Structures are given as C-alpha cells and as structure tokens.
C-alpha cells in the first residue's frame, strides 16, 4: 500500500473506516465491512467476511492470510492496553459473530488466582499477602539499613530483600529487590494502574514498612496522597538513621 494514503480514518463507499496497520485493511466500527487498498487503485475492493461454525468471523485475503475480524475491529476502535500485561479479546454479549467495537473488550489474563494468599514469581521467590518473601522455604529478612563508609555511619534505605541466583556464567550472585516491586509483581497492589502516567505504590497508612496487601494501592506519582506519603517516608527514614547513629561521634547532633 502507498504509505501516503495511510490515514487514521476516512470515508469509503459511504462508511466511516479506520486503517488497521497490522493487517493492511480498512474496517468499520460495526465489523460489517472490510476494505483493502492497493498501489493500483483499480484493485481496491471490499473483502469477503467469512463465518465459522462457532459464529466467529474472519477475512481471508491472500496476504497475510486469515484475519480475525474481531481483532481487526478492536485494534482500530478499542486497542489493547499497552502495559505489559496479557489480555484476551472477549465479546461482551458472548456472541462471537457480533464484532461491533462496543461489544469488544480486552480482558486481563491474571497470572495468579485472586484468592491465592501466596504467589510464586518467575525468579523463584514466593510472595505472601502479608508482605513476607520466601526463598528456599525460608522467610527473607527485610533490609532497612546499611553502612555508609564515606560518612562512617549507618543510614536507612528503601527496604529490600537479599537473595542469591546464578548469573549467565552460572556463578552465584547477590540480588537485591525492593519489597514494593515484589508485591506489585505478585499482583498484591490494589487499584488499576493501566491508565496512569507514572503509577507508584502508596502505603495507605503512611508506614513504608507495612507491606500488607490491604495497605498497598496504585496512585499517580504526582497525586497529593503520594506526595504526603513520600514526605512521611523521608521523615521516618531520617528518624531511623538518627536512631542507628545515636552513639556515633561522627553523626551530627541536633
């Protein structure tokens, strides 16, 4: 197809059509009309819509071959969320032959059962609903502090767990992962972040060390509640740093 003719939406034979780049076709919102354009305009023509025994519909041009009609409509009028999650396309009324855009919906395929109280991640860690992280049948301690050799003091840090995994050279290496990230990977953070610009994990009770599922929620980074939480988190970490260095002569006193 001539790239100069690739427009998002236009009228073809009295129908409002949108271009589906994936399959190089034009499709209408109702899923009743499909059209293909060629460099040689005399070849332009509607495409035949075929129907299977189960009611689902498809197109079958020579290139690229069989095209699911519902997917083509959804791509143009109701695109799949681009958030890294896995989705399947469903027909709201259960009628596979109804390919209207407003009848199509992308349903998330959850990696874990919603009722599971502990979930195993791809890295082998098991994350529990209460925020505990287990590796090789042992609960990993949460690291909240570290030594700073430059200032000769202990400092509070963003909480993480430490574990070991083999690298590409099959050597054991130490891995650090934030608890918030693990809870998110295990789908223990409430709310829907798909439409957020910069989603962040909020600790609703303002306690940055409380990782219980009921305490975690997705919010925008610039939301007032997240800004309040981050301010409180910094204050609490500063207090912990001060407590850790109560007898350190190199630590500045108030």
C-alpha positions in Angstrom: 0.0 0.0 0.0 1.1 3.5 -0.8 2.2 5.0 2.6 0.9 8.4 1.7 -2.6 7.0 1.7 -2.4 5.6 5.2 -4.8 7.8 7.2 -6.3 7.0 10.5 -9.9 7.5 9.5 -11.8 8.2 6.2 -15.0 7.5 4.3 -15.1 4.6 1.9 -18.2 3.8 0.0 -20.3 5.8 2.4 -18.8 4.1 5.5 -16.5 5.6 8.1 -13.5 3.3 8.2 -10.3 3.1 10.2 -7.0 1.7 9.0 -5.6 -1.4 10.6 -1.9 -1.3 10.0 -1.2 -4.8 11.4 -3.3 -6.4 8.6 -3.2 -3.6 6.0 -7.0 -3.3 5.8 -9.7 -0.7 6.4 -12.5 -1.7 8.8 -15.7 -0.1 10.1 -16.9 0.2 13.7 -19.8 -2.2 13.2 -17.5 -5.0 12.0 -19.7 -5.4 8.9 -17.4 -4.0 6.2 -13.7 -4.5 5.4 -11.8 -3.0 2.6 -8.3 -3.2 1.1 -6.5 -0.6 -1.0 -3.6 -1.3 -3.3 -1.0 0.8 -5.2 -3.1 0.1 -8.3 -6.4 1.7 -7.3 -8.3 -0.5 -9.8 -7.6 -3.4 -7.4 -9.2 -1.7 -4.4 -12.2 -3.8 -3.2 -14.2 -4.9 -0.2 -13.1 -8.1 1.5 -15.4 -11.1 2.0 -16.3 -11.7 5.6 -16.5 -15.5 6.4 -18.2 -17.1 9.3 -17.2 -20.3 11.2 -19.4 -22.9 12.7 -19.0 -21.3 16.2 -20.2 -17.9 14.8 -16.8 -16.2 14.8 -15.9 -14.2 11.7 -12.7 -13.7 9.7 -11.3 -12.4 6.5 -9.1 -14.4 4.2 -7.1 -12.3 1.7 -4.1 -13.8 0.1 -1.8 -11.7 2.2 -1.3 -12.1 5.2 -3.9 -14.9 5.2 -6.6 -15.4 7.7 -7.5 -12.3 9.7 -9.8 -12.4 12.8 -12.5 -9.8 12.2 -13.0 -9.0 15.9 -9.3 -8.4 16.4 -9.1 -6.1 13.4 -12.0 -4.0 14.7 -10.6 -3.9 18.3 -7.2 -2.8 17.0 -8.8 0.2 15.3 -11.5 1.2 17.7 -10.6 -0.3 21.1 -6.8 -1.0 21.2 -5.4 -3.4 23.7 -3.8 -1.7 26.7 0.0 -1.3 26.3 1.0 -2.0 29.9 3.0 -5.3 29.6 0.1 -7.4 30.9 -1.5 -10.3 29.0 -5.0 -9.8 27.6 -7.6 -11.8 25.6 -10.3 -10.3 23.4 -13.9 -11.1 24.6 -17.3 -10.4 23.2 -19.4 -8.9 25.9 -22.7 -10.5 24.8 -20.9 -13.9 24.2 -21.9 -13.7 20.5 -18.7 -14.3 18.6 -20.4 -13.0 15.4 -21.1 -9.6 17.0 -17.9 -7.8 16.2 -19.1 -4.3 16.9 -16.4 -2.2 18.6 -18.7 -1.5 21.6 -19.2 -5.3 22.1 -15.4 -6.0 22.3 -13.3 -5.8 25.4 -9.8 -6.7 26.3 -9.9 -8.8 29.5 -6.7 -9.2 31.5 -5.4 -12.7 31.9 -4.3 -12.7 35.5 -1.1 -14.6 36.2 -2.3 -15.6 39.7 -5.5 -16.6 41.3 -7.2 -13.7 43.0 -7.7 -15.9 46.1 -4.1 -17.1 46.4 -2.5 -15.9 49.6 1.0 -16.6 48.3 2.3 -16.4 44.8 5.4 -17.7 43.2 7.3 -15.3 40.9 9.3 -16.2 37.8 12.5 -15.5 39.9 11.6 -18.4 42.2 10.6 -16.2 45.2 7.3 -16.7 46.9 5.5 -13.6 48.0 2.8 -13.7 50.6 -0.2 -11.5 51.0 1.2 -10.0 54.2 4.4 -8.9 52.5 6.6 -11.8 53.6 9.0 -13.0 50.9 10.2 -16.7 50.9 13.2 -18.2 49.2 14.0 -21.9 49.5 11.4 -22.3 52.3 12.9 -19.5 54.4 11.4 -16.1 55.1 13.9 -13.5 53.8 14.7 -10.7 56.3 13.8 -7.1 55.2 16.9 -5.0 54.8 16.2 -1.5 56.0 19.7 -0.1 56.7 23.3 -0.2 55.5 26.7 1.2 56.4 28.0 4.2 54.6 31.8 4.1 54.5 32.1 7.6 53.1 30.4 9.2 56.1 31.2 6.5 58.6 27.7 6.0 59.7 24.6 3.8 59.3 21.8 5.0 57.0 18.2 4.0 56.5 17.5 2.8 52.9 14.5 1.8 50.8 13.5 -1.7 52.1 14.6 -4.7 50.1 15.3 -8.4 50.4 18.5 -10.1 49.5 18.9 -13.5 47.8 21.2 -15.3 45.5 20.8 -16.5 41.9 23.1 -17.9 39.3 24.1 -15.4 36.6 24.8 -16.1 32.9 28.1 -17.6 33.8 26.4 -20.0 36.4 28.0 -18.2 39.3 26.0 -17.3 42.4 25.5 -13.6 42.7 23.6 -11.5 45.3 20.4 -9.9 44.1 18.5 -7.0 45.8 14.8 -6.4 45.1 12.5 -3.8 46.7 9.5 -5.2 48.6 7.2 -2.8 46.8 8.3 -4.2 43.4 7.8 -7.8 44.6 4.3 -7.0 45.9 3.5 -5.4 42.5 4.9 -8.4 40.6 2.7 -10.7 42.7 -0.3 -8.6 41.9 -0.9 -7.7 45.6 -1.2 -4.0 44.9 -4.8 -2.7 44.8 -6.3 -0.5 42.1 -5.9 -0.3 38.3 -2.7 1.4 37.0 -3.4 0.9 33.3 -4.5 4.5 32.7 -1.9 6.1 34.9 1.1 8.0 33.6 3.5 7.4 36.4 2.0 4.8 38.7 3.5 4.4 42.2 2.8 2.2 45.2 1.1 4.0 48.0 1.3 2.8 51.6 -2.2 3.9 52.8 -1.3 4.1 56.5 1.9 6.1 55.6 4.1 3.3 57.1 6.7 2.5 54.5 7.5 -0.8 56.3 3.9 -2.1 56.2 3.7 -4.3 53.1 0.4 -6.0 53.8 -1.8 -6.2 50.6 -4.6 -4.3 52.3 -2.1 -1.3 52.8 -0.9 -1.0 49.2 -2.6 0.8 46.3 -1.6 2.2 42.9 -1.7 6.0 42.6 -0.2 8.6 40.4 3.2 9.9 41.4 2.0 13.5 41.4 -1.1 12.7 43.5 -1.5 14.6 46.8 -1.7 11.4 48.8 1.5 10.0 47.3 3.4 13.3 47.9 2.3 13.2 51.6 3.4 9.6 51.8 6.8 10.3 50.4 7.3 13.2 52.8 6.4 11.0 55.7 8.6 8.2 54.4 11.6 10.5 54.2 10.9 11.8 57.8 10.7 8.2 59.1 13.9 7.2 57.4 15.7 10.2 58.7 14.5 9.2 62.2 15.7 5.7 61.8 19.1 7.0 60.6 19.4 9.2 63.6 18.4 6.2 65.9 21.0 4.0 64.3 23.7 6.6 65.0 22.8 7.6 68.5 26.3 6.9 69.8 28.2 7.7 66.6 30.6 10.7 67.3 30.7 11.3 63.6 27.0 11.8 63.3 25.8 15.4 63.6 23.6 16.1 66.7 20.7 18.4 66.7 
